[in-house]
Amino acid sequence: MNPRRLFLRFLPVFFATSFSGIAQEAPLFVSTPLTEPGEFTKGVEGPACDREGNLYVVNFGEEGTIGLVKPDGTASLFVKLPEGSTGNGIRFDRAGLMYVADYTGHNVLKIVPTTKKVTVFAHEPAMNQPNDLAIGPDGTLYASDPNWKEGTGQLWRIGTDGKVTKLAEGMGTTNGIEVSPDGKTLYVNESVQRRVWGFNLNENGTISDKWLVKEFPDFGFDGMRCDVDGNLYITRHGKGTVVKLSPKGEILREIELMGKNPTNLCFGGPDGRTVYVTEVDYTGVASFRVDRPGLSWQRWQKAETKAAREVDLFLVAGQSNAVGFDAKPTELPASNADEKVMFWWRTGDPPPDEFDTTSGGRWTTLRPQPVGSPKEPKNPKARQYGNFSQPEGGFGPEMGFARTLFATQPSRQIAIVKAAFSGTGIARDWDPESKGENGSCYRALIDEVRRAREAAAKQGVTLRPRALIWVQGESDANANDAPKYAARLTKMIASVRRDINAPQLKALVAVNTQFGLGKIPQMPEIVAAQKEAASRDPLAVYVDTSAGTVVNF
């Protein structure tokens, strides 16, 4: 069997890199330049760090852009926003998605960092801007919304579904905004009026019991962020300082900056104790070290710790199209997903044996697999040389599937166990009831899953089986096996759920219709059988491969 390269569109149906150069003995609360002067416009704003420690700042080189600043201070264009949009505040959620206050478009934009795809997450024509964003522990966004001409301001709540609700109106020029570490207090400052307010955040999504935290006699306010102790760091526009304010309104410290007009700030660095400040006079970013980590950094750590305990596991199994026969690594551009996904595999010709290509009984990163042993085709029991037809090896559906998930959910931790063998049929290779060769591939799948889970457990990782990706059927497209395929597939899926103790395991089933339709008379029967099996199983989905193009799915 020599099928063409396949791109199956299996969309999911469910779902620190250290900063170098920061010496431990660096003095605290001393501001130094990070970027070169003039790399950003005078609209420099909205600094925010991702989990890897990269810094994002709006208006790199021109308005309507977002710049990416590496730990060494090297800045480059990250993304250009859609026509008519200009960013201000930036926030990340725990999944790693970026949200941008688009003050000219009256939007909150959502950006997937891995693909740089920009969409409108929320739009509200009644907004003056919005200006800055805060995010609660549950992912709810809060937006400040000043009207500079009238000297007034509003507050908005944006739910995780994008629904916008007005929380307050008739305030002063609302600007810096933040949620307390316990998620129970919303802070907002008024730039022109020089006041910092606190509100109770209620469980029903409303705010109440407004109180004055602190009023200052001079200079303006801009961005505002919390540290892990709940202290507020506020940029003082016109004075050239950042003030550290306790939750009770006590001035704990004031840090001198390089210029007189700081706009916003965020926490980052390998330990969360580096503050990055955007400065208009400098048209760039400065930084200083502090004694306690920032709240946003702490939330990254909690999200990462939780994710490290439990990782979603996906199984890839089937015949040659699951192996990845005739898919060339040279046709596969690099992806950020490849280093993030845990990968364990075993592929070859049936029956499974010592000639198979494996990951060596250990977890690796996502990668094409090497060409199999030259002894494999000499195996008298082998039906075909099913590893790969190119000396550079190849890959199967695991690459595209994992990349699709990663592109939409870059902070989601994924593990894949692949056990696939060329030229195999359900009855003669994947029979869960057979103790002989007819069940050899099925037993190999179950055994690889068991071994992979044990190895992950030793690393402190619990794998949660989520779905079986089953790519097979050509070898059953014959007069004897095709009529029995639906029942056999149903039994095999049920057995996998039983044998790996995953009763809610989803199943995505497919067959390479590009290869079989029009060439194998019984192929339509296999397609119909897969559809029938999926229709009877509420956790199964048939995946149509007829729209496939090249390389992978």
C-alpha positions in Angstrom: 0.0 0.0 0.0 1.4 3.4 -1.0 -1.2 6.0 -0.2 -0.7 9.6 -1.1 0.2 12.0 1.7 -2.8 13.0 3.6 -4.0 16.0 5.4 -7.0 14.9 7.6 -8.7 17.9 9.3 -9.1 16.4 12.7 -10.2 19.5 14.6 -10.6 18.8 18.3 -14.3 18.1 19.2 -13.7 18.7 22.9 -11.4 20.0 23.8 10.7 29.6 32.7 12.7 30.3 30.1 15.0 32.3 32.4 15.8 36.0 31.8 19.6 36.0 31.5 21.8 38.8 32.7 19.9 39.5 35.9 22.5 39.2 38.6 21.3 38.1 42.0 23.1 41.1 43.6 21.3 43.6 41.3 20.1 46.5 43.5 16.4 46.7 44.3 14.2 49.6 43.1 16.8 51.0 40.7 15.5 51.7 37.2 17.7 50.9 34.1 16.9 50.8 30.4 15.8 47.5 28.8 15.1 48.5 25.1 16.9 51.0 22.9 15.4 54.5 22.9 13.0 55.3 20.1 12.0 51.7 19.3 8.4 52.4 20.3 6.2 55.4 19.6 5.1 57.9 22.2 2.0 55.6 22.6 4.2 53.0 24.2 1.9 51.2 26.6 0.4 47.9 27.9 3.4 45.8 29.0 2.6 42.1 29.8 4.8 39.0 30.1 3.9 35.5 28.9 4.8 32.4 30.8 8.1 32.1 29.0 9.1 35.5 30.1 8.7 37.3 26.8 7.5 40.9 27.1 4.8 42.4 24.9 4.3 46.1 24.4 2.0 48.1 22.1 3.1 50.5 19.4 6.4 49.1 18.2 7.7 51.5 15.5 4.2 52.7 14.6 0.8 52.9 16.1 -1.4 49.8 15.8 1.3 47.3 16.4 2.5 45.1 19.3 6.2 44.5 19.8 7.9 41.5 21.3 10.8 42.2 23.7 13.1 39.3 24.5 14.8 38.9 27.9 18.0 40.5 26.6 16.0 43.6 25.5 16.0 42.8 21.8 12.7 44.1 20.4 10.9 43.2 17.2 7.5 43.4 15.6 5.1 40.7 17.0 1.9 41.5 15.2 0.2 44.4 13.3 -3.4 44.9 14.5 -6.3 45.1 12.1 -7.0 48.4 10.4 -8.6 50.9 12.8 -7.3 49.2 15.9 -4.8 50.6 18.4 -3.8 48.7 21.4 -3.3 49.9 25.0 -3.5 47.5 27.9 -2.5 43.8 27.4 -3.4 40.8 29.6 -2.8 37.1 29.4 -5.1 34.4 30.7 -3.9 31.2 32.2 -4.3 29.4 28.9 -1.7 31.8 27.4 -4.2 33.8 25.2 -3.6 37.5 24.9 -6.2 40.1 25.3 -5.7 43.7 24.1 -7.7 46.8 24.9 -8.3 48.4 21.5 -9.2 52.0 22.4 -9.8 53.2 18.8 -12.0 50.3 17.8 -13.9 50.1 21.1 -12.9 46.4 21.3 -11.2 43.9 23.4 -9.1 41.8 20.9 -8.0 38.2 21.5 -4.7 37.0 20.0 -3.4 33.4 19.9 0.3 34.0 20.3 1.4 30.8 18.4 -0.5 31.7 15.3 -0.8 35.5 15.8 -4.4 35.2 14.8 -6.3 38.4 15.9 -10.1 38.3 16.6 -12.6 40.6 18.3 -13.3 39.0 21.6 -15.7 41.8 22.7 -17.1 44.9 21.2 -19.1 47.6 22.9 -20.1 50.8 21.0 -20.9 52.6 24.3 -17.3 52.4 25.4 -15.2 55.6 25.2 -12.1 53.4 24.6 -11.3 50.9 26.5 -8.0 51.8 28.1 -6.5 49.2 30.4 -7.5 45.6 31.5 -7.4 43.5 34.6 -8.1 39.8 34.8 -9.6 37.9 37.7 -8.7 34.4 38.9 -11.6 33.0 36.9 -10.5 34.6 33.7 -13.1 37.5 33.8 -11.7 40.7 32.3 -12.3 44.2 33.7 -11.8 47.3 31.6 -11.2 51.0 32.5 -12.8 53.4 30.2 -12.0 57.1 30.5 -13.5 60.0 28.6 -10.5 62.5 28.6 -12.5 65.3 27.1 -15.3 65.2 29.7 -13.0 64.1 32.6 -15.3 61.2 33.4 -15.0 57.4 33.2 -16.7 54.0 33.3 -15.9 50.5 34.3 -16.8 47.3 32.3 -16.9 43.6 33.0 -16.1 41.2 30.1 -17.1 37.6 30.8 -15.2 34.6 29.5 -17.9 34.3 26.8 -17.2 37.9 25.6 -20.3 39.4 27.1 -19.9 43.0 28.1 -21.6 44.5 31.2 -21.2 48.0 32.5 -20.2 48.0 36.2 -19.9 51.7 37.0 -20.3 55.1 35.3 -20.0 58.8 36.4 -16.5 58.2 37.8 -13.4 60.3 37.1 -11.0 59.4 34.3 -10.7 55.7 35.1 -7.3 54.4 34.0 -5.2 51.8 35.9 -7.1 48.8 37.0 -6.3 45.6 38.9 -7.9 42.7 40.8 -6.5 41.7 44.3 -4.8 38.4 44.8 -7.8 36.8 46.5 -10.1 38.0 43.6 -12.4 39.8 45.9 -11.4 43.4 45.3 -11.3 45.5 42.1 -9.0 48.5 42.2 -9.2 51.4 39.8 -7.4 54.8 39.7 -8.6 58.1 38.2 -5.7 59.8 36.4 -6.9 63.4 36.5 -8.6 63.3 39.9 -5.6 61.4 41.4 -7.7 59.0 43.4 -7.4 55.2 43.9 -10.7 53.4 44.6 -11.6 49.9 45.8 -14.7 47.9 45.1 -16.0 44.6 46.4 -16.2 42.0 43.7 -19.4 40.0 44.2 -20.1 36.5 43.2 -22.9 37.6 40.9 -20.4 39.6 38.8 -21.3 43.0 40.2 -19.3 45.5 42.3 -20.3 47.2 45.5 -19.1 49.1 48.6 -16.8 51.6 46.8 -14.2 53.1 49.1 -11.3 55.5 48.7 -7.9 53.8 49.1 -5.8 56.9 48.6 -6.0 60.4 47.1 -2.8 62.2 46.0 -2.4 66.0 45.9 -0.4 66.2 42.7 0.6 64.5 39.4 -1.4 61.9 37.5 -1.9 58.2 37.5 -1.7 55.6 34.8 -1.1 51.8 34.9 -1.4 49.8 38.1 -0.5 46.3 39.0 -0.5 44.2 42.2 2.3 42.1 43.8 1.6 38.8 45.6 1.0 40.6 48.9 -1.7 42.8 47.4 0.4 46.0 47.3 -0.3 48.3 44.3 2.4 49.6 42.0 1.1 52.7 40.2 2.9 54.8 37.5 2.8 58.5 38.4 2.5 60.3 35.1 4.3 63.7 35.2 6.3 62.9 38.3 8.4 60.1 36.8 7.9 57.6 39.6 6.2 54.3 40.5 4.5 54.4 43.9 4.1 51.3 46.0 0.9 51.5 47.9 -0.4 49.1 50.5 -4.0 47.8 50.3 -4.8 50.2 53.2 -3.5 53.2 51.2 -0.1 53.6 52.9 2.8 54.8 50.7 5.5 52.1 51.2 8.0 53.4 48.6 8.4 55.6 45.6 10.8 54.5 42.8 12.5 57.1 40.6 12.3 56.4 36.9 14.3 57.5 33.8 11.7 59.9 32.4 8.8 61.9 33.8 6.0 60.2 32.0 5.6 56.5 32.7 2.5 54.9 31.2 2.2 51.4 32.5 4.0 48.5 34.1 4.0 44.7 34.6 5.9 42.1 36.6 8.1 39.4 35.1 11.5 37.9 35.1 12.5 34.4 36.2 11.3 35.0 39.8 8.5 37.5 39.1 10.5 40.3 40.8 11.3 42.4 37.8 9.0 45.3 37.0 8.9 46.6 33.4 7.8 50.1 32.9 6.8 51.8 29.6 8.1 55.3 29.3 7.0 58.1 26.9 10.1 60.2 27.2 12.3 57.2 26.6 9.9 55.7 24.0 10.9 52.4 25.3 10.9 50.1 28.3 12.9 50.3 31.5 13.0 47.9 34.4 13.8 47.6 38.1 14.0 44.8 40.6 11.7 44.5 43.6 11.5 42.5 46.8 8.3 40.5 46.1 6.9 38.8 43.0 4.1 40.2 41.0 0.6 38.7 41.1 0.5 37.9 37.4 3.7 35.9 37.7 2.3 34.0 40.6 -0.8 33.1 38.6 1.4 31.7 35.8 3.2 29.5 38.3 -0.1 28.2 39.8 -1.4 27.4 36.3 1.8 25.7 35.3 1.9 23.6 38.6 -1.7 22.5 38.1 -1.0 21.6 34.4 2.1 19.7 35.4 0.1 17.4 37.6 -2.4 16.4 35.0 -1.8 16.2 31.2 -4.3 15.3 28.6 -3.5 12.1 26.8 -4.4 11.3 23.2 -3.9 7.9 21.5 -3.1 7.5 17.8 -3.6 4.0 16.3 -4.4 2.2 13.0 -2.6 1.2 9.9 -0.2 2.9 7.4 -1.9 6.3 7.4 -1.7 6.3 11.2 2.0 5.3 10.9 2.5 8.2 8.4 3.5 6.2 5.4 4.9 8.5 2.6 4.8 11.7 4.7 8.1 13.5 4.4 9.6 15.5 7.3 11.0 18.0 4.8 7.4 19.0 4.1 6.8 19.9 7.7 7.7 23.4 8.9 8.8 23.7 12.5 6.3 24.6 15.1 6.4 25.8 18.7 4.2 22.9 19.6 6.9 20.4 18.9 8.9 21.1 22.1 5.8 21.3 24.3 4.1 18.0 23.5 5.0 14.8 25.2 5.4 12.0 22.7 5.7 8.2 22.9 5.5 5.9 19.9 5.8 2.4 18.4 5.3 1.8 14.7 6.2 -0.9 12.2 4.8 -3.9 10.3 2.7 -6.5 12.0 3.1 -8.3 14.2 4.7 -5.9 16.7 8.3 -7.1 17.3 11.9 -6.0 17.9 12.2 -4.4 14.5 9.6 -1.7 15.2 10.5 1.9 15.4 10.0 3.2 19.0 10.8 6.1 21.2 12.9 3.8 23.3 10.4 3.3 26.1 10.6 6.9 27.1 8.9 10.2 26.6 10.3 12.5 23.9 9.1 15.8 22.3 6.9 15.7 19.3 8.9 14.9 16.2 9.0 12.9 13.0 10.0 9.3 13.5 13.1 7.8 12.0 13.0 5.2 9.3 12.5 1.6 10.5 15.0 -1.2 10.7 16.1 -2.6 7.3 15.4 -6.0 8.8 11.7 -5.3 9.1 10.8 -6.2 5.5 12.8 -9.4 5.8 10.6 -10.5 8.6 8.7 -13.5 7.1 5.6 -12.4 8.9 5.7 -8.8 7.7 3.1 -7.9 5.1 4.9 -4.7 3.9 7.6 -2.3 4.9 5.3 0.0 6.7 7.5 2.4 8.7 8.4 5.0 6.0 9.4 4.9 2.4 12.0 7.7 2.7 15.4 7.4 4.5 14.6 10.5 6.5 11.6 8.8 8.2 8.2 10.4 8.5 5.2 11.2 10.7 1.6 10.5 11.1 -1.6 12.3 12.3 -0.1 13.1 15.6 1.8 16.1 14.3 -1.1 18.1 12.9 -3.5 17.1 15.6 -1.2 18.2 18.4 -0.3 21.4 16.5 -4.0 22.2 16.0 -4.7 21.9 19.8 -1.5 23.8 20.6 -2.4 26.7 18.3 -5.7 27.3 20.0 -4.7 26.4 23.6 -0.9 27.1 23.8 -0.8 26.5 27.6 -2.6 23.2 27.5 -0.3 20.3 28.2 -0.6 17.4 25.7 0.7 13.9 25.6 0.4 11.5 22.7 0.9 7.7 22.6 1.1 6.3 19.1 0.9 2.6 18.3 0.3 2.0 14.6 1.2 -0.8 12.2 0.9 -0.9 8.4 -1.4 -3.1 6.5 -3.4 -4.1 9.6 -7.1 -5.1 9.8 -9.3 -5.1 12.9 -10.1 -8.9 12.8 -6.6 -10.1 12.0 -4.6 -7.7 14.1 -6.7 -5.5 16.4 -9.1 -8.1 17.9 -9.3 -7.3 21.7 -10.5 -10.8 22.5 -7.7 -12.7 20.7 -4.7 -13.9 22.7 -2.8 -14.8 19.5 -1.5 -12.8 16.5 -5.0 -11.5 15.7 -4.8 -9.4 18.8 -1.1 -8.5 18.7 -1.5 -4.9 17.6 -4.3 -4.3 20.0 -2.2 -5.7 22.9 0.7 -3.5 21.7 -1.5 -0.4 21.9 -2.7 -1.2 25.4 0.8 -2.1 26.6 2.3 1.1 25.2 -0.3 3.2 27.0 0.4 1.3 30.2 4.1 1.8 30.0 3.8 5.4 29.0 1.5 6.2 31.9 3.9 4.5 34.3 6.8 6.5 32.9 4.9 9.7 33.2 3.9 9.0 36.8 7.6 8.7 37.7 8.0 12.2 36.4 5.1 13.4 38.6 2.7 13.6 35.7 -0.8 12.1 35.7 -2.1 11.3 32.2 -5.8 11.8 31.6 -6.9 9.8 28.5 -9.1 12.0 26.4 -9.4 10.6 22.9 -8.5 7.7 20.5 -7.6 8.8 17.0 -8.2 5.8 14.8 -7.0 5.9 11.2 -7.7 2.5 9.6 -10.0 0.6 7.3 -8.4 0.0 3.9 -7.3 -3.5 4.9 -10.8 -4.4 5.9 -12.2 -3.1 2.6 -12.9 -6.6 1.2 -16.0 -8.7 0.7 -15.5 -10.8 3.8 -14.5 -8.1 6.4 -16.4 -4.9 5.2 -19.9 -6.1 6.3 -18.6 -6.9 9.8 -16.5 -3.7 10.2 -19.0 -1.6 12.2 -19.5 -4.2 14.9 -15.8 -4.9 15.1 -14.9 -1.2 15.4 -17.5 -0.7 18.1 -16.2 -3.6 20.1 -12.6 -2.5 19.8 -13.3 1.1 20.9 -15.3 -0.2 23.9 -12.4 -2.6 24.8 -9.9 0.3 24.7 -12.0 2.3 27.1 -12.3 -0.8 29.4 -8.6 -1.8 29.2 -7.2 1.7 29.9 -9.9 2.5 32.4 -11.2 5.5 30.5 -15.0 5.1 30.1 -15.4 8.7 28.7 -12.7 8.3 26.1 -13.7 10.0 22.9 -13.0 8.3 19.5 -12.2 10.1 16.3 -12.5 7.6 13.4 -11.3 8.0 9.8 -10.2 6.1 6.8 -8.1 7.4 3.9 -10.8 7.9 1.4 -8.4 9.7 -1.0 -6.6 6.4 -1.4 -9.5 4.0 -1.4 -12.5 5.6 -3.0 -12.7 4.7 -6.7 -9.9 2.1 -6.2 -11.3 -0.4 -3.7 -14.9 -1.5 -4.4 -15.7 -2.0 -0.7 -14.3 1.3 0.5 -17.8 3.0 0.6 -18.8 0.2 2.9 -16.0 1.0 5.3 -16.9 4.7 5.3 -20.6 3.8 5.9 -19.5 1.4 8.7 -17.4 4.1 10.4 -20.3 6.5 10.2 -22.7 3.9 11.6 -20.3 3.1 14.5 -19.9 6.8 15.3 -23.6 7.5 15.2 -24.3 4.8 17.8 -21.6 6.0 20.1 -22.2 9.4 21.8 -18.5 9.8 22.4 -17.4 9.0 18.8 -17.1 11.1 15.7 -16.5 10.2 12.1 -13.9 12.4 10.4 -14.3 13.0 6.6 -10.9 12.9 4.9 -12.1 13.7 1.4 -11.1 17.4 1.7 -7.6 16.4 2.8 -4.7 18.0 0.9 -1.1 17.1 1.8 1.2 16.1 4.6 -0.8 15.5 7.7 -3.9 16.1 9.8 
